Amino acid sequence: MAKMELNAHREIGKRDKKIFGQFIEHFHRQIYGGIYEPGSALSDSRGFRKDVLDALKNIEVPVVRWPGGCFVSAYNWKDGVGKNRVPYFDKAWRVEESNEFGTDEFMEYCREIGAEPYICTNAGTGTPEEMSDWVEYCNLESEGKWAKLRIENGYKEPFKVKYWSIGNENYGHWEMGAKEIGEWGSFVRESAKMMKRVDPTIELLAASIPDLDWNIDLLRKAGKYLDWISIHDYWDKPGINNELSNYEYCMAKTVHIEPPIVRTKSILESLGYLGKIRIAFDEWNLRGWYHPHVDSKTEDCVTPRDKNDDNSTYTMADAVFSASVLNACHRHCDVVGMANFAPTVNTRGAVFTNPEGIVLRSTYHVFALYTQQLGDVVIDSWLGDNRSFTVGEGDAAVQVPTLDIVATKRTEDASLRTAIVNRHPEQPETIIVPVGGSYTQATLYSVVGDSKDAYNDVGINQVRTVRRPLAIEGQQLQFDVEPHSVNVLVLA
């Protein structure tokens, strides 16, 4: 039995809604056959899948990052605007890119779902001039040939894109145009200068990792131009055979969620940028995407990606882990201002499309629960007698805290809204909450599954959200949360 205490008078900070952001890339079926499918009976006149639009509106997506990802490091945005678009061979993912979905379509899509557009620029084969031209196309009224081209393309009003990232994972050997420590900071500085001279109001991000040497170079050279640094993580790597961890080992990986945030925060502080530059966790997911690198035949590289669409892969492990990431972002709301689940649709996404409709995977229900039920202010909370369970044996054993909580308050009505994650694979947990006389109503919203391996698929609905009213007896509340569940307790 665990005791949970909430202090509504001690506010930790304001939660930025952009931590519920999403990411979409030109990879596999994320764009084509995902959010965009012209000719489908399920699509509107613009080619946007209406069922996907409705699903994303329901989770109130605040910001969408596009077009990559590794894709962007050989992408020229100019090929994806206007009427005369020429396909090219995408060297990142080794497939033909039609350029049918480009900047204009992305802006319309974001506008339709009510999300802020966030553009990641090409810092691989691209140039600072190419990046600044993109800012001109999107944000200037009519000055310059690129703004005029936007108007010619039918968009008189500027798109006013606020968030721009310089590069994607340019520290990595896998990235085309990868950069070394010593050259990255200078490249970012010169790119940022040109981009902000076109529009000084934009907010700039730059690809980074929780590494002191990388950030010394980046921040000493370009820090004054940056508003954010971007970090990524996928905790369960698929390997060459798409071998994914079981529920218990996924839970063991939850102890590795916060260290990258803490390290990056410490680096910002040591270099004098804490409070000036925020962290964007702008690619994250429990499971890395499956895309084996095969150097022989292209089809050997591409065909295995279909394994990403196995819905039985996405279980309560994904839901519970994702909730733990979102809880960590809340706890570090002073420095984490954006997070983007990667990806939104298909691959490892929250929504799966098929010719007849969509499947809402377990992670989708977590986003729906959190965006609809949590508050905007993080408050102090304390959890006593939180037991742990062991995963693994011997020196490899990991002690996993069973419960993970974060408490929030909704400004508009002062209700308390606490996220409670029960990571235990089999056992429910009893929780006691002293409430005094301040609250008279209690409701528990829960994402639950028939088992720890429950999943949703076409005709299979093993993961769902349920609502349960709770009784306050005296001045305390006692209730159980199911194993492998994600919950929000509302006190009003």
Order of alpha helices (4+ residues) and beta strands (2+ residues): beta-beta-alpha-beta-beta-beta-alpha-beta-alpha-alpha-beta-alpha-beta-alpha-beta-alpha-alpha-beta-alpha-alpha-beta-beta-beta-alpha-beta-beta-beta-beta-beta-beta-beta-beta-beta-beta-beta-beta-beta
